[in-house]
Amino acid sequence: MFGGISYIGWFHTILGTAAIVIGLYLLIKDRFIFMNTKLTNFYLLSTFFTCASSFFLYAATGSFNTAHLLSVITIFAILFALVLQRFNLFGFLTVYLKQLALTGTVFFSMLPTTAEVLQRFPPNDPFANSIEDPLVQSFYMAYVGIFGIFAIYQMVRIYREDIDGI
């Protein structure tokens, strides 16, 4: 234990923070997450291991909760995108579904991270008391709006342009 957080908790936090920063960087820089880059490979691996490590953090949460469910969904989104990268399972829809899955991994990671940060900082008087706090819910609604608009933008751009490497 260091600072009230277990070593696996620190691993989870540091790797997860790096993954989210890289995921946001990839989306802001290119508007897509292109599968065949080293940075994307690091993003996907770090996101996968962050999600997997969340299952070892039961001491902090006490049980399987919504954040763990989001980890499962994120892992499935990563695996789904990897399968779609290799196999054209849905014809012309494959590229759309793959990009939605990849963008979704960032979105799904942002939800528990935001709740965790708002419930821990500042240390003596956190901004939020629980996931039901109106501040947390406001962030969630903003993320849903941003993700929805961004997903529509991506779909339109894929439809209008022949974007290689997605």
Backbone as a chain_set.jsonl record, in Angstrom:
{"seq": "MFGGISYIGWFHTILGTAAIVIGLYLLIKDRFIFMNTKLTNFYLLSTFFTCASSFFLYAATGSFNTAHLLSVITIFAILFALVLQRFNLFGFLTVYLKQLALTGTVFFSMLPTTAEVLQRFPPNDPFANSIEDPLVQSFYMAYVGIFGIFAIYQMVRIYREDIDGI", "coords": {"N": [[0.837, -1.199, 0.0], [0.485, 2.175, -0.807], [0.006, 5.456, -0.147], [-2.638, 4.918, 0.47], [-3.554, 3.424, -1.604], [-3.464, 0.328, -3.249], [-0.721, -1.609, -4.655], [-1.474, -2.834, -7.052], [-3.588, -1.211, -7.589], [-2.267, 1.216, -8.104], [-0.83, 0.466, -10.401], [-3.003, -0.021, -12.114], [-4.156, 2.559, -12.158], [-2.087, 4.26, -13.18], [-1.433, 3.053, -15.669], [-3.977, 3.084, -16.83], [-4.504, 5.84, -16.943], [-2.526, 6.66, -18.749], [-3.438, 5.222, -20.988], [-5.961, 6.427, -21.496], [-5.208, 9.081, -22.041], [-3.649, 8.667, -24.354], [-5.582, 7.489, -26.034], [-7.432, 9.624, -26.297], [-5.706, 11.466, -27.477], [-5.157, 10.168, -29.953], [-7.724, 10.231, -31.102], [-8.226, 12.995, -31.218], [-6.093, 13.899, -32.786], [-6.216, 12.428, -35.295], [-8.899, 11.993, -35.696], [-9.829, 9.478, -35.8], [-9.173, 6.096, -34.723], [-6.578, 4.561, -35.895], [-5.77, 1.309, -36.771], [-3.252, 0.102, -37.381], [-0.881, 1.157, -36.119], [1.931, 1.789, -33.98], [1.408, 3.269, -31.695], [-1.352, 2.961, -31.41], [-1.419, 0.203, -30.975], [-0.126, 0.127, -28.475], [-2.004, 1.621, -27.056], [-4.308, -0.059, -27.195], [-3.358, -2.408, -25.902], [-2.643, -1.367, -23.362], [-5.114, -0.417, -22.506], [-6.554, -2.821, -22.446], [-5.11, -4.249, -20.425], [-5.497, -2.516, -18.288], [-8.266, -2.695, -17.95], [-8.448, -5.444, -17.347], [-6.982, -5.505, -14.975], [-8.705, -4.226, -13.292], [-10.393, -6.088, -12.233], [-9.061, -7.115, -10.111], [-9.288, -5.373, -8.09], [-11.132, -5.556, -6.047], [-11.003, -5.128, -3.301], [-11.108, -2.413, -2.932], [-13.626, -1.756, -3.922], [-15.424, -3.665, -3.071], [-17.241, -5.323, -4.4], [-18.444, -6.712, -7.546], [-19.068, -4.169, -9.785], [-20.547, -1.356, -11.575], [-18.351, -0.167, -12.86], [-16.698, -2.369, -13.256], [-18.286, -3.811, -15.015], [-18.204, -2.073, -17.2], [-15.532, -2.419, -17.814], [-15.56, -5.056, -18.768], [-17.186, -4.693, -21.039], [-15.529, -2.953, -22.473], [-13.288, -4.574, -22.948], [-14.522, -6.49, -24.605], [-15.177, -4.776, -26.741], [-12.632, -4.105, -27.688], [-11.7, -6.656, -28.5], [-13.661, -7.226, -30.426], [-13.129, -5.195, -32.325], [-10.561, -6.009, -33.098], [-11.125, -8.493, -34.282], [-12.739, -7.607, -36.387], [-10.84, -6.171, -37.769], [-9.367, -8.129, -38.909], [-11.186, -9.848, -40.224], [-13.73, -9.475, -42.634], [-16.574, -9.267, -41.608], [-19.064, -8.051, -41.761], [-19.484, -6.924, -44.227], [-19.764, -3.892, -46.008], [-20.355, -2.522, -43.69], [-18.474, -3.191, -41.816], [-16.168, -1.52, -41.46], [-17.324, 0.724, -40.269], [-18.436, -0.32, -37.886], [-16.132, -1.261, -36.641], [-14.719, 1.136, -36.156], [-16.527, 2.456, -34.47], [-16.417, 0.71, -32.288], [-13.735, 1.021, -31.489], [-13.61, 3.784, -30.871], [-15.511, 3.744, -28.919], [-14.133, 2.398, -26.867], [-12.591, 4.372, -25.677], [-14.565, 6.103, -24.733], [-15.956, 4.344, -22.946], [-13.948, 3.976, -21.089], [-13.636, 6.488, -20.014], [-15.858, 6.932, -18.372], [-15.868, 5.412, -15.746], [-13.44, 6.432, -14.853], [-13.805, 9.198, -14.603], [-15.749, 9.289, -12.553], [-14.273, 8.132, -10.485], [-12.118, 9.947, -10.154], [-13.499, 12.312, -9.448], [-14.576, 11.482, -7.042], [-12.382, 11.208, -5.446], [-10.809, 13.519, -5.394], [-10.698, 16.97, -4.397], [-8.485, 15.529, -1.902], [-9.377, 15.884, 0.83], [-11.921, 16.915, 0.651], [-13.84, 15.751, -1.464], [-15.113, 16.313, -4.823], [-17.404, 14.892, -5.519], [-19.699, 12.56, -4.051], [-20.647, 10.068, -4.765], [-21.407, 7.814, -7.494], [-23.885, 8.556, -8.287], [-24.0, 11.239, -7.875], [-24.907, 14.554, -8.829], [-22.932, 16.041, -10.244], [-21.202, 14.093, -11.309], [-23.052, 12.753, -12.921], [-23.648, 14.814, -14.694], [-21.229, 15.07, -16.087], [-21.257, 12.546, -17.304], [-23.488, 12.772, -19.014], [-22.567, 14.781, -20.699], [-20.418, 13.408, -21.892], [-21.84, 11.413, -23.273], [-23.196, 12.995, -25.152], [-20.99, 14.165, -26.527], [-19.693, 11.826, -27.471], [-21.744, 10.778, -29.089], [-22.086, 12.81, -31.076], [-19.487, 12.844, -32.104], [-19.283, 10.214, -33.068], [-21.206, 10.245, -35.091], [-20.001, 12.142, -36.762], [-17.669, 10.666, -37.472], [-18.826, 8.507, -38.865], [-20.07, 9.786, -41.029], [-17.825, 10.901, -42.244], [-16.358, 8.589, -42.933], [-18.155, 7.526, -44.757], [-18.193, 9.515, -46.772], [-15.536, 9.775, -47.587], [-12.77, 7.873, -48.767], [-11.187, 6.374, -46.503], [-8.127, 5.168, -45.691], [-6.746, 2.432, -43.835], [-8.337, 2.326, -41.59]], "CA": [[0.0, 0.0, 0.0], [1.17, 3.46, -0.841], [-0.97, 6.531, -0.273], [-3.986, 4.385, 0.585], [-3.886, 2.677, -2.818], [-2.627, -0.866, -3.381], [0.182, -1.581, -5.803], [-2.264, -3.136, -8.257], [-4.352, 0.018, -7.821], [-1.371, 2.175, -8.765], [-0.618, -0.045, -11.754], [-4.26, 0.235, -12.819], [-4.337, 4.009, -12.308], [-1.062, 4.833, -14.064], [-1.616, 2.515, -17.02], [-5.258, 3.575, -17.326], [-4.356, 7.26, -17.282], [-1.772, 6.7, -20.008], [-4.311, 4.735, -22.065], [-6.979, 7.437, -21.817], [-4.527, 10.215, -22.682], [-3.29, 8.253, -25.71], [-6.82, 7.335, -26.795], [-7.92, 10.967, -26.639], [-4.743, 12.029, -28.434], [-5.398, 9.558, -31.266], [-8.995, 10.737, -31.637], [-8.101, 14.427, -31.527], [-5.109, 14.066, -33.869], [-6.637, 11.867, -36.576], [-10.359, 11.847, -35.681], [-10.061, 8.046, -35.833], [-8.099, 5.287, -34.167], [-6.083, 3.695, -36.958], [-5.338, 0.065, -36.12], [-1.907, -0.382, -37.701], [0.206, 2.01, -35.639], [2.496, 1.349, -32.705], [0.715, 3.967, -30.615], [-2.643, 2.286, -31.247], [-1.156, -1.079, -30.33], [0.107, 0.401, -27.055], [-3.292, 2.033, -26.493], [-5.181, -1.221, -27.027], [-2.794, -3.27, -24.859], [-2.744, -0.72, -22.05], [-6.533, -0.402, -22.148], [-6.903, -4.196, -22.096], [-4.539, -4.594, -19.12], [-6.169, -1.689, -17.284], [-9.574, -3.324, -17.704], [-8.222, -6.728, -16.675], [-6.528, -5.26, -13.598], [-9.824, -3.746, -12.474], [-11.014, -7.229, -11.561], [-8.28, -7.413, -8.909], [-9.453, -4.23, -7.179], [-12.339, -5.75, -5.247], [-10.823, -4.604, -1.943], [-11.521, -1.01, -2.936], [-15.037, -1.595, -4.269], [-16.228, -4.614, -2.305], [-17.982, -6.261, -5.239], [-18.534, -6.408, -8.974], [-19.93, -2.997, -9.916], [-20.705, -0.805, -12.918], [-17.029, 0.038, -13.457], [-16.239, -3.672, -13.725], [-19.08, -4.112, -16.204], [-17.63, -1.279, -18.292], [-14.276, -3.084, -18.188], [-15.932, -6.204, -19.604], [-17.654, -4.149, -22.322], [-14.362, -2.409, -23.164], [-12.513, -5.718, -23.447], [-15.251, -7.023, -25.759], [-15.043, -3.817, -27.845], [-11.275, -4.283, -28.231], [-11.679, -7.937, -29.216], [-14.533, -7.061, -31.592], [-12.384, -4.395, -33.307], [-9.472, -6.84, -33.62], [-11.722, -9.471, -35.191], [-13.166, -6.889, -37.593], [-9.637, -5.788, -38.497], [-8.881, -9.316, -39.626], [-12.237, -10.468, -41.028], [-14.782, -8.591, -43.116], [-17.769, -10.019, -41.222], [-20.315, -7.332, -41.992], [-19.431, -6.229, -45.503], [-19.419, -2.473, -45.951], [-20.543, -2.021, -42.32], [-17.34, -3.587, -40.97], [-15.322, -0.37, -41.125], [-18.096, 1.563, -39.355], [-18.533, -0.994, -36.59], [-14.791, -1.293, -36.039], [-14.376, 2.455, -35.635], [-17.388, 2.696, -33.309], [-15.879, -0.079, -31.175], [-12.488, 1.644, -31.029], [-13.951, 5.048, -30.214], [-16.226, 3.354, -27.71], [-13.208, 2.039, -25.788], [-12.213, 5.615, -24.98], [-15.778, 6.526, -24.031], [-16.205, 3.447, -21.815], [-12.893, 4.198, -20.088], [-13.819, 7.808, -19.392], [-16.939, 6.936, -17.383], [-15.429, 5.114, -14.375], [-12.319, 7.3, -14.491], [-14.363, 10.47, -14.146], [-16.366, 9.076, -11.239], [-13.196, 7.875, -9.516], [-11.395, 11.201, -9.907], [-14.37, 13.24, -8.728], [-14.811, 10.968, -5.693], [-11.113, 11.199, -4.701], [-10.143, 14.825, -5.364], [-9.495, 17.012, -3.555], [-8.499, 14.435, -0.921], [-10.113, 16.154, 2.063], [-13.298, 17.31, 0.358], [-14.047, 15.383, -2.873], [-16.16, 17.001, -5.577], [-18.607, 14.061, -5.573], [-19.77, 11.525, -3.024], [-20.975, 8.773, -5.351], [-21.659, 7.818, -8.933], [-25.187, 9.207, -8.487], [-23.857, 12.676, -7.648], [-25.27, 15.324, -10.032], [-21.745, 16.435, -10.996], [-20.791, 12.913, -12.08], [-24.076, 12.537, -13.941], [-23.482, 15.868, -15.703], [-20.116, 14.649, -16.933], [-21.705, 11.411, -18.114], [-24.362, 13.262, -20.081], [-21.697, 15.483, -21.65], [-19.698, 12.383, -22.649], [-22.781, 10.788, -24.205], [-23.383, 13.952, -26.246], [-19.75, 14.264, -27.298], [-19.5, 10.563, -28.171], [-22.752, 10.685, -30.146], [-21.745, 13.744, -32.164], [-18.237, 12.394, -32.699], [-19.566, 8.984, -33.819], [-21.881, 10.662, -36.328], [-18.947, 12.751, -37.589], [-16.839, 9.6, -38.021], [-19.593, 7.726, -39.842], [-20.227, 10.609, -42.228], [-16.514, 11.024, -42.887], [-16.049, 7.298, -43.556], [-19.053, 7.395, -45.905], [-17.847, 10.481, -47.817], [-14.148, 9.649, -48.016], [-12.178, 6.533, -48.692], [-10.124, 6.53, -45.515], [-7.341, 3.941, -45.614], [-6.152, 2.053, -42.567], [-9.269, 2.256, -40.464]], "C": [[0.872, 1.249, 0.0], [0.116, 4.528, -1.07], [-2.405, 6.045, -0.204], [-4.445, 3.604, -0.63], [-2.929, 1.494, -2.917], [-1.717, -0.732, -4.599], [-0.55, -1.903, -7.104], [-3.146, -1.932, -8.609], [-3.517, 1.09, -8.513], [-1.09, 1.757, -10.2], [-1.826, 0.288, -12.629], [-4.421, 1.726, -13.127], [-3.35, 4.605, -13.305], [-1.252, 4.353, -15.497], [-2.92, 3.02, -17.635], [-5.213, 5.038, -17.723], [-3.606, 7.412, -18.6], [-2.654, 6.279, -21.175], [-5.335, 5.788, -22.472], [-6.351, 8.631, -22.53], [-4.18, 9.866, -24.131], [-4.539, 8.087, -26.576], [-7.398, 8.678, -27.216], [-7.008, 11.64, -27.658], [-4.994, 11.486, -29.838], [-6.679, 10.096, -31.9], [-8.913, 12.208, -32.018], [-7.202, 14.635, -32.737], [-5.671, 13.63, -35.221], [-8.146, 11.757, -36.757], [-10.797, 10.38, -35.734], [-8.955, 7.366, -35.032], [-7.713, 4.303, -35.259], [-5.399, 2.487, -36.332], [-3.864, -0.266, -36.299], [-0.801, 0.596, -37.305], [0.695, 1.485, -34.292], [1.777, 2.003, -31.532], [-0.658, 3.347, -30.354], [-2.456, 0.93, -30.583], [-0.909, -0.891, -28.836], [-1.206, 0.792, -26.378], [-4.179, 0.817, -26.208], [-4.672, -2.163, -25.938], [-2.945, -2.652, -23.477], [-4.199, -0.644, -21.596], [-6.978, -1.797, -21.718], [-6.388, -4.541, -20.696], [-5.129, -3.738, -17.995], [-7.523, -2.303, -16.93], [-9.408, -4.637, -16.945], [-7.801, -6.514, -15.221], [-7.661, -4.771, -12.702], [-10.497, -4.877, -11.712], [-10.27, -7.638, -10.288], [-8.423, -6.32, -7.852], [-10.702, -4.347, -6.316], [-12.213, -5.194, -3.839], [-11.307, -3.157, -1.86], [-13.025, -0.853, -3.146], [-15.949, -2.531, -3.499], [-16.993, -5.618, -3.129], [-17.87, -5.858, -6.703], [-19.506, -5.247, -9.126], [-19.972, -2.511, -11.372], [-19.364, -0.595, -13.61], [-16.46, -1.284, -13.986], [-17.0, -4.094, -14.983], [-18.553, -3.338, -17.41], [-16.288, -1.848, -18.74], [-14.553, -4.28, -19.096], [-16.356, -5.722, -20.987], [-16.476, -3.626, -23.134], [-13.496, -3.528, -23.73], [-13.201, -6.326, -24.667], [-15.148, -6.087, -26.966], [-13.665, -3.934, -28.497], [-11.216, -5.565, -29.063], [-12.506, -7.88, -30.495], [-13.797, -6.291, -32.692], [-11.245, -5.21, -33.923], [-9.986, -7.901, -34.591], [-12.131, -8.791, -36.49], [-11.979, -6.406, -38.415], [-9.169, -6.94, -39.394], [-9.91, -9.894, -40.598], [-13.308, -9.451, -41.392], [-16.136, -9.268, -42.865], [-19.079, -9.358, -41.632], [-20.307, -6.527, -43.284], [-19.03, -4.769, -45.339], [-19.587, -1.881, -44.551], [-19.351, -2.297, -41.407], [-16.517, -2.386, -40.535], [-16.029, 0.564, -40.13], [-18.132, 0.963, -37.951], [-17.19, -1.037, -35.874], [-14.441, 0.058, -35.428], [-15.256, 2.831, -34.439], [-16.882, 1.937, -32.088], [-14.621, 0.578, -30.615], [-12.749, 2.961, -30.308], [-14.685, 4.766, -28.911], [-15.306, 2.98, -26.569], [-12.775, 3.262, -24.996], [-13.396, 6.088, -24.137], [-16.023, 5.666, -22.792], [-15.163, 3.613, -20.71], [-13.08, 5.511, -19.338], [-14.853, 7.78, -18.262], [-16.467, 6.581, -15.971], [-14.279, 6.002, -13.92], [-12.83, 8.625, -13.947], [-14.968, 10.331, -12.76], [-15.295, 8.899, -10.171], [-12.454, 9.16, -9.151], [-12.247, 12.158, -9.078], [-14.662, 12.786, -7.299], [-13.534, 10.963, -4.841], [-10.475, 12.573, -4.544], [-11.124, 15.947, -5.118], [-9.617, 16.011, -2.406], [-9.36, 14.693, 0.322], [-11.58, 16.504, 1.848], [-13.605, 17.021, -1.11], [-15.223, 16.125, -3.508], [-17.472, 16.23, -5.569], [-18.538, 12.982, -4.502], [-20.021, 10.138, -3.596], [-21.173, 8.933, -6.849], [-22.989, 8.506, -9.257], [-25.139, 10.721, -8.288], [-24.189, 13.438, -8.936], [-24.066, 15.768, -10.873], [-21.258, 15.277, -11.874], [-21.777, 12.674, -13.216], [-23.992, 13.585, -15.056], [-22.33, 15.539, -16.652], [-20.538, 13.509, -17.852], [-22.569, 11.867, -19.283], [-23.548, 14.015, -21.136], [-20.936, 14.478, -22.51], [-20.609, 11.702, -23.663], [-23.004, 11.704, -25.411], [-22.157, 14.048, -27.138], [-19.522, 12.989, -28.1], [-20.49, 10.435, -29.327], [-22.428, 11.563, -31.335], [-20.487, 13.284, -32.885], [-18.451, 11.133, -33.535], [-20.268, 9.314, -35.133], [-20.872, 11.283, -37.287], [-18.097, 11.67, -38.252], [-17.575, 8.827, -39.114], [-19.766, 8.499, -41.149], [-18.908, 10.708, -42.974], [-16.104, 9.717, -43.561], [-16.891, 7.13, -44.823], [-18.598, 8.278, -47.074], [-16.456, 10.276, -48.396], [-13.721, 8.199, -47.948], [-10.962, 6.636, -47.768], [-9.412, 5.203, -45.347], [-6.887, 3.692, -44.188], [-7.085, 2.015, -41.396], [-9.603, 0.82, -40.287]], "O": [[1.864, 1.341, 0.724], [-0.589, 4.504, -2.079], [-3.302, 6.683, -0.755], [-5.593, 3.165, -0.69], [-1.727, 1.64, -2.695], [-1.912, 0.133, -5.453], [-0.267, -1.304, -8.141], [-3.414, -1.67, -9.781], [-4.005, 1.787, -9.403], [-1.107, 2.586, -11.11], [-1.685, 0.809, -13.735], [-4.785, 2.096, -14.244], [-3.743, 5.374, -14.182], [-1.234, 5.153, -16.432], [-2.964, 3.346, -18.821], [-5.813, 5.434, -18.722], [-4.002, 8.197, -19.462], [-2.624, 6.905, -22.234], [-5.554, 6.016, -23.662], [-6.902, 9.133, -23.509], [-4.394, 10.676, -25.033], [-4.546, 8.505, -27.734], [-7.808, 8.849, -28.364], [-7.477, 12.3, -28.586], [-5.04, 12.25, -30.803], [-6.711, 10.384, -33.096], [-9.473, 12.619, -33.035], [-7.505, 15.447, -33.611], [-5.606, 14.388, -36.189], [-8.619, 11.461, -37.854], [-11.991, 10.081, -35.714], [-7.937, 7.978, -34.708], [-8.426, 3.334, -35.518], [-4.543, 2.635, -35.459], [-3.279, -0.882, -35.408], [0.12, 0.832, -38.086], [-0.043, 0.822, -33.564], [1.561, 1.371, -30.498], [-1.076, 3.225, -29.202], [-3.248, 0.547, -29.721], [-1.42, -1.659, -28.021], [-1.491, 0.353, -25.264], [-4.731, 0.683, -25.116], [-5.461, -2.663, -25.136], [-3.331, -3.334, -22.528], [-4.479, -0.793, -20.407], [-7.7, -1.94, -20.731], [-7.137, -5.065, -19.872], [-5.243, -4.205, -16.862], [-7.877, -2.415, -15.756], [-10.151, -4.907, -16.001], [-8.22, -7.261, -14.337], [-7.579, -4.893, -11.479], [-11.103, -4.651, -10.665], [-10.787, -8.413, -9.483], [-7.74, -6.353, -6.828], [-11.266, -3.334, -5.902], [-13.22, -4.822, -3.236], [-11.849, -2.733, -0.839], [-13.633, 0.074, -2.612], [-17.124, -2.225, -3.296], [-17.367, -6.672, -2.616], [-17.293, -4.828, -7.05], [-20.64, -5.322, -8.653], [-19.486, -3.189, -12.277], [-19.247, -0.82, -14.815], [-15.817, -1.313, -15.036], [-16.418, -4.667, -15.904], [-18.466, -3.881, -18.511], [-15.944, -1.767, -19.919], [-13.851, -4.485, -20.086], [-15.93, -6.284, -21.997], [-16.421, -3.828, -24.347], [-13.025, -3.439, -24.863], [-12.54, -6.644, -25.656], [-15.043, -6.557, -28.099], [-13.548, -3.867, -29.721], [-10.737, -5.554, -30.197], [-12.104, -8.42, -31.525], [-13.835, -6.686, -33.857], [-10.99, -5.116, -35.124], [-9.349, -8.174, -35.608], [-11.902, -9.329, -37.573], [-12.095, -6.248, -39.631], [-8.648, -6.728, -40.488], [-9.549, -10.375, -41.672], [-13.738, -8.661, -40.552], [-16.765, -9.776, -43.793], [-20.088, -10.037, -41.826], [-21.048, -5.553, -43.414], [-18.079, -4.45, -44.625], [-19.009, -0.833, -44.259], [-19.236, -1.696, -40.339], [-16.201, -2.252, -39.353], [-15.384, 1.128, -39.246], [-17.888, 1.651, -36.96], [-17.117, -0.871, -34.656], [-13.925, 0.123, -34.312], [-14.776, 3.459, -33.495], [-16.915, 2.462, -30.975], [-14.462, 0.679, -29.399], [-12.17, 3.22, -29.253], [-14.498, 5.47, -27.918], [-15.646, 3.212, -25.408], [-12.611, 3.191, -23.778], [-13.236, 6.432, -22.965], [-16.27, 6.196, -21.708], [-15.464, 3.414, -19.533], [-12.721, 5.624, -18.166], [-14.728, 8.532, -17.296], [-16.653, 7.39, -15.063], [-14.154, 6.294, -12.731], [-12.331, 9.115, -12.934], [-14.726, 11.166, -11.888], [-15.403, 9.455, -9.078], [-12.195, 9.423, -7.977], [-11.761, 12.747, -8.112], [-14.962, 13.612, -6.437], [-13.606, 10.736, -3.633], [-9.669, 12.768, -3.634], [-12.264, 15.888, -5.579], [-10.726, 15.682, -1.985], [-10.011, 13.769, 0.809], [-12.387, 16.397, 2.771], [-13.63, 17.945, -1.924], [-16.183, 16.509, -2.838], [-18.543, 16.835, -5.609], [-17.457, 12.551, -4.101], [-19.65, 9.138, -2.981], [-21.113, 10.036, -7.392], [-23.189, 8.981, -10.375], [-26.137, 11.407, -8.51], [-23.794, 13.011, -10.02], [-24.176, 15.859, -12.095], [-20.94, 15.474, -13.047], [-21.371, 12.421, -14.351], [-24.236, 13.276, -16.222], [-22.444, 15.708, -17.866], [-20.213, 13.508, -19.039], [-22.399, 11.401, -20.409], [-23.817, 13.894, -22.332], [-20.818, 14.665, -23.721], [-20.194, 11.442, -24.792], [-23.0, 11.245, -26.553], [-22.271, 14.017, -28.363], [-19.192, 13.056, -29.284], [-20.111, 10.027, -30.425], [-22.489, 11.112, -32.479], [-20.415, 13.322, -34.113], [-17.857, 10.999, -34.605], [-19.957, 8.728, -36.17], [-20.883, 10.99, -38.482], [-17.829, 11.74, -39.452], [-17.005, 8.532, -40.165], [-19.627, 7.938, -42.236], [-18.877, 10.61, -44.201], [-15.552, 9.744, -44.662], [-16.396, 6.648, -45.841], [-18.615, 7.844, -48.226], [-16.221, 10.569, -49.568], [-14.251, 7.41, -47.166], [-9.855, 6.948, -48.208], [-10.015, 4.221, -44.913], [-6.669, 4.632, -43.423], [-6.656, 1.694, -40.288], [-10.379, 0.471, -39.398]]}, "num_chains": 1, "name": "protein.A"}
